[in-house]
Amino acid sequence: MKLIFAGTPQIAADALEKLSRHHEIVLVLTREDAPVGRKRVLTPSPVAQVASDLGIPVLKQNRLGSGSAHAISSSGAELGIVIAFGALIPKDHLALMPWWNLHFSLLPKWRGASPLQHSMMHLGDGAGISLFELEAGLDTGPLIDQKAIDIDYSKTAGEHLVSFTTIGIEMILQSLESGPASAPQSGDVSLAPKLDRAMARLDLNSNSDLVAAKVMALNPEPMAWVNLDGEPIRILRAKSMGSTDWAALDNTARLPGRVTQNGGRVLLECGSGTKVELLTLQPSGKKEMSAGDWYRGLSKEVVLG
């Protein structure tokens, strides 16, 4: 089948390469070159680089318009595949042919920009992959295929995105082969807006399951953080010690945010007497380090907040 592929980051580039082994990609849509690194060198997106290596025509636009509509209509494509494009497909483009979008939640749960991260932060609620047909509404189109996936909280959202994409591209290939009938979405709707730094601050009064889930969900972007003596400190990886109320066990008052060490583990007090094991963090102005190395460098007891 002749396809158009729209995507931008590395996970989409990996999907493009695999999809190109089975179908003819006649045009690739991706975002414009962006500054990368300290020197802010303009660099093609990972999708643009793979498309160039494969000899596929590339159209770079942050906002699709009349030029892209002409390129699409003259390409001879029968279907568009969208994976993490980062731009809207306008109504007039949607009218040119069907477009399938790979979305990392069980729609209609977590419609929006950050579905996997929101499902992780909500302890796996709505976690999975949906392949659906794009329409004018926000992730409202009919479902082509859907698969529930359990979240492994030893992995970050970035690591899950790689594995979800691998599963998702197989769903696309199978659906292209079988041509299944689509079905309307049903169930409760929830939204997954883009995550920003303000939303990434940890509430240490929450129980440890929620705190650790948020840490892993926000890695690599925008990264969970708390304050330490007025300076931000990023928490990159953490593990919940479970729902045990340690205060009830030893009848000792607990202060959410207090950091202690026990048996080599660096522990952070959370709400309801629960604890999180800190694994990796990044103090302000310093490089990423293990929680153990950070704790050994402390000169006093600290309370994060």
Protein Blocks (a to p, Z undefined) as FASTA:
>chain_A
ZZddddfblmlmmmmmmmmmmmccfbdcddddddedjkopacddfklmmmmmnopacddd
fbdcfklmmmmmmnopabdcdehkopacdfklmmmpccdddddbddfehiajklmlmmmm
nnopaiacddddddfbehkaccfbdcdddddfkbcfklmmmmmmmmmmmmmmmmmmnopa
cdddedjddddddddfklmpccfkbcfklmmmmmmmmpcbgbiaddeehiacddfbdcde
bjadfklmnopacdehiacdeehiacdddehhiacddfbdcdehiacddfklmmmmpcbd
cddZZ
